[in-house]
Amino acid sequence: MQTVEHIIKTEKMLFQMAKELVEKPANPERKADVKITDEQLITGITDRSQKAQAPKPVQPTGKYTDVESAIQDFKAQREEILAYLETVSVEELRNHIGDTPVGAADAYQSFLFIAGHTARHTLQIEEVKENAGFPKN
């Protein structure tokens, strides 16, 4: 549940950042500044060989005590993101470039990062479940 709480908090933060990027004036003249490909971004974020400590604002605090409420909040957050993506074209997302810790990225890549982050932690959950000490019931 801690991992799901972290995913929810992170998706909320990243979604807000991506929306703010799209709300700024389009700057397609910066497309050449984007050096990372979509594939490289996805591969990088899902690479579990590099561990990272989450920033304090997105660290779990023990909010969830049952799986159902955690999953319900995850689904609600994801539905909000998907509904937003229905309102904006890929071209629009590609025409909004911002700066990230790993260099310039467009808004489309910001949404790929959200999905990749969740995929990364899904892999983490699978690793935990494969541990011999994980309860099988």
Secondary structure as the mmCIF struct_conf table of DSSP 4:
data_model
#
loop_
_struct_conf.conf_type_id
_struct_conf.id
_struct_conf.beg_label_comp_id
_struct_conf.beg_label_asym_id
_struct_conf.beg_label_seq_id
_struct_conf.end_label_comp_id
_struct_conf.end_label_asym_id
_struct_conf.end_label_seq_id
HELX_RH_AL_P HELX_RH_AL_P1 GLN A 2 GLU A 23
BEND BEND1 LYS A 24 LYS A 24
HELX_LH_PP_P HELX_LH_PP_P1 PRO A 25 ALA A 26
HELX_RH_3T_P HELX_RH_3T_P1 PRO A 28 ASP A 33
BEND BEND2 ILE A 36 ILE A 36
HELX_RH_AL_P HELX_RH_AL_P2 ASP A 38 THR A 46
TURN_TY1_P TURN_TY1_P1 ARG A 48 SER A 49
BEND BEND3 GLN A 50 GLN A 50
HELX_LH_PP_P HELX_LH_PP_P2 GLN A 53 PRO A 55
HELX_RH_3T_P HELX_RH_3T_P2 LYS A 56 VAL A 58
BEND BEND4 GLN A 59 GLN A 59
BEND BEND5 GLY A 62 GLY A 62
BEND BEND6 THR A 65 ASP A 66
HELX_RH_AL_P HELX_RH_AL_P3 VAL A 67 LEU A 85
TURN_TY1_P TURN_TY1_P2 GLU A 86 THR A 87
BEND BEND7 VAL A 88 VAL A 88
HELX_RH_AL_P HELX_RH_AL_P4 VAL A 90 ARG A 94
TURN_TY1_P TURN_TY1_P3 ASN A 95 ASN A 95
STRN STRN1 ILE A 97 THR A 100
TURN_TY1_P TURN_TY1_P4 PRO A 101 VAL A 102
STRN STRN2 GLY A 103 ASP A 106
HELX_RH_AL_P HELX_RH_AL_P5 ALA A 107 GLU A 130
BEND BEND8 ASN A 131 ASN A 131
TURN_TY1_P TURN_TY1_P5 ALA A 132 GLY A 133
BEND BEND9 PHE A 134 PHE A 134
#
